[in-house]
Amino acid sequence: MWTYNKMLEYPINIKCTDPRLAKVIISQYGGPDGELAASLRYLSQKFGMPDQNAKAILNDIGTEELAHLEMVGTIVHQLTKDASVEEIEKAGLAPYYTDHGVDVYPSSASGVPFTAAYIACKGDPIANLQEDLAAEQKARATYEKLINLCRDNPDVIDPLRYLRQREVVHFQRFGEALRGVQDKLAQKKFYMNDMKPLDNDCGCNK
Amino acid sequence: MLEENRNCGCNCGNENEMMNNNDYDCETRREMMQQIQALNFAIIELGLYLDTHPEDQKALCLHNKYCKELDELEEQYQKAFGPLTIKFPCNKWRWLEEPWPWERGNF
C-alpha cells in the first residue's frame, strides 16, 4: 500500500506564469510517454513478473513515477495558476481552458486525453522489460524537447533536467533487471526425476 | 546460531540488527501484521475525519495514540521480519525478500 509524503521529490518554485510552456509540459502528465503512463505500466507489470530483482525494481520505479507525476502537475499548476484569460488565449490554451479551466487534466500536448492504450502488459517478462526500456528512452527524449522549448525559463528547466536524469537512471536499472532475467533463462536446468512426491496433497482431487 | 558480526566499518550504525530471529514465529508475525493493518486503517480513517473536523480533540488524541502504537509495532516488526517501506535501514538488503503482498504472503 501507499502513504503520501507531504513534500515533492525535488523542489519546484516557478516565479513567472507561462501557459505556453504548460501547454507542452502537460504531455509528461497524461501523454503517451508521461509519468502517469509510466507509473501504471510498471505497477501493473509487477504482478506478473517472476524475477525477484525485477519485481522489486518495477514496484519501486512505479512508485517513484507517482512522485514525478506530482512534480509535473506542480509545474503545470504553477505555470497557469495566475495566468490571465488573454495569456491563456495567446498560448493556444483556449480549448483546454473551456473544458478544464486551469485544473491539471491528464492529456497530451496535442490535447488527447489520457488512455490506458499508452501502456502494455504483454504477459511476458522479456517483452515487458523491453517495453519499459523503450518507455524510459521516450520519456528522456520528451524531456529534452521540453527543455529546448523552455530555454528562457530556468525555474522550469531545473526540475525538467532532474526528471530527465531520473529517466536515465531508470533505464540503467531496467537494463540490469533485464540482463538478470535473461541470464536466468539461459541457465542450464536440472530435473530430479526419482524424488519422492512431497506430501502436500490437499485432497481436493479425491 | 550465532549471527555473524556484520559491521561494515562505515559507521552506519547497523551492525546489531537481528535477523531471522527464531523468537518470532509465523503466528506471531501474522498477529503483528494484523495489528499493524488495524492501526494503519484507524489512522487513515481518523485522518479523513480530521480533514473535515480538525477541531475534534477526541479524534486528535486517538490519532496520536494510534500513531505512537504503530511506530513502536512497526519498528519491532521490521527488525524481525524485514522492511515494510524502503526507508527502513537494514544491514542486508532484505527488501527483495519474498513473498510480496500480492503473492499470497498471508499478509
Boltz contact constraints between the chains, C-beta under 6 A:
constraints:
  - contact:
      token1: [A, 47]
      token2: [B, 102]
      max_distance: 6.0
  - contact:
      token1: [A, 52]
      token2: [B, 96]
      max_distance: 6.0
  - contact:
      token1: [A, 56]
      token2: [B, 96]
      max_distance: 6.0
